């Protein structure tokens, strides 16, 4: 996998800054986790004796296999909790739960890392400006999506509104039930 080494380097950077996370992983030292991405790519990692992750190429069967959806990269950036709920897990439940707990609670202190390069004050200001820009972009993208949704549902009628779909489904259910009742009545009449 092309991005395996940079991704593992980044994760290990985060783990190095969080002793509690490494301590949790130490209990599973030597065990292997297999991450299966929706596009067919597989990344196997071994938990080292220091609580960090290393790429495993030994071919040994993984203790736990975690299947991630096709849009895993997007979910990591936009909605991490949805990534964990969409993952499929097989193998050691203890290791899967520990990995899930660590990755749900692992945070990147961007400002701290930036301060090593630029100094504390500059890092704080750069971080605030970048955060403001990202928030502005998210709001703009959200407003654009909401506007497009409204246009396509209300103006163009290219997409059905949720209420219309729910009403249609309930009407189909009622029709199905009515047909089943008529069918039962016909069967009773035929057998009589």
N, C-alpha and C positions, 0 to 999 in steps of 0.2 A: 504494500500500500504506500502510495507516494507521500502522503502527509503523516504517516505513522510516527516517524522520528520527531518532527517538529511538534506534533500534538502531544506525544509522550514527554518531550522536553518541557512543554508548557505546563502539563499536568504535574510533573515532578517539581517544577518551580513553585507551583501553588502548594504542593504537599510539603515542600521544604519550609515554607513560611508558616505552616500550620502543624505544630507538633502533635496536637490531639488527633489529627487525621492519620498521621503515620503510626501513632500508637494503636489506633483501632485496626489498622491494616497489618501490624506486626503479628497478630495472632494467626494470620493466614499466610505467613511467609512461606514461599515455595509453591504455593497454589497458583493455578493458572485460570484466567478468565478469558473467554472467547467472546469478542464483540462482533456480531454479524450485522452488517449494514444492509439496507434494503436493496442496494445495487449489486449484491453478491460478494462484496469485499468482506474479508474476515481479518480481524486483528486479534492476535493472541498475546496477552500480557501476563507476566509472572510477577508476583509480589516479592520484592527482594527482602533480605534480612534487615534492611534499614527502613522498610515501610514505603519504599518508592516502587514505581512500576518500570519494568523493563520488557522490551519486546521478546517474545518467546518464539523461537524457530525450531525447537527440538522435535515438534510433531507429537508430543505427549498429549493425551486426551485432557481437555479442559475440565476443571472442577465445576465450573458454572459456564453456561452459554447464555448470552444476552443478545436477543434479536432486536435491533433498532429499526424503526420505520424508515421509509425512503427519504422523508424530509427531516431526518435527525439533525443535520447541520443547522437548518433554519430554526428548528425548535430550540436547539441549544441557545441560539442567539436571541430568540423572541419570547419563548415560553418554556423554560426548562422543566417545570412540573409536568407539563403535558408529555414531555419526552419520556419521563419515568413511568407515567401511567400507560403509555403506548408500547412500552418494551415488553417482549415476551422472554420469560426466564425458564431455563431448565437446568437441573443440577442442584448444587448446594444452595439451599435457601439461606443459610447463615451468611455465606460469603456474598450472595446477591444482596441481602439486606444491608450488610456492612458497606459494600461498594455504593449502594444506593444512598445510604445515610451520609457517607463521606462526600459524594458528589453533589448531593442536595445542599449540603452545608458548607462546601468549600467556596471561598470568596477570594477574588483577586483584588488586592489593594493596589490599584493602578497608581494612585497618587503617591504611595510610598515608593514604588518602583521608579516612577518618574522623578521623584525628588533626589534619587541617587545620581541622576544625570544632570538635572537642571537646578537643583536646590529646592528647599522647602517652599518658599514663597512663589517662585515661578511655577513649580509643580501644582500648587493649589490653584493658581490663576488659570493655568493651561487646562487643568481638569475641569474647573467650573465653566470655562468657555466651551470646551468639547462637550460637556454634559448638556449645556444649554442648546448647542447646535443639534445634538442627537435628539433631545426632547422636541425641538422645533420640527425636525425631519419626521419623527414618529407622528406628531400631531398632524402635520401636513399630509402624510401618507394615510393616516386614519381618516381624516376629513375627506380626502380624495376617494377612498374606498367607500365611505358612507354616501358621498354624493353620487358616485357611480351606481351604487346599489339602489339608491332612491330613484335615480333616472331610469335604470333598467326595469325596476318593478312598477313604478308609478307612471312614468311618461311613455316609455316604449312598450311596456307590458311584455318584455322579452323574457323576464324571469317572474315566476309566480310568487306572490307574497306568501309568507308563512301561514297567515290566517286562511288564505284561499286553499293552500295545500292541505292544511289540517281539516278544513270543512270537506274538501273533496274526499279525503281518506275516510272520514266518518260516514259520508254518504255511500261510499263504496262498501264499507263494512255493513251498513244497514241494508243495502241491496243484497249483499251476499247472504246475510241472515234471512232476509225475506225469501230469497230463492231457495234456501235450504228448507225453510218451513213449507213452502209450496211443494217442493220435491217430496218431503215426508208425507204431506197430505195426499199427493198423487199415488205414492207407494201404498198408503193405507187404503185408498179407494180401489186400486188394482187388486189388492189382496182380499178385499171384502167380497 
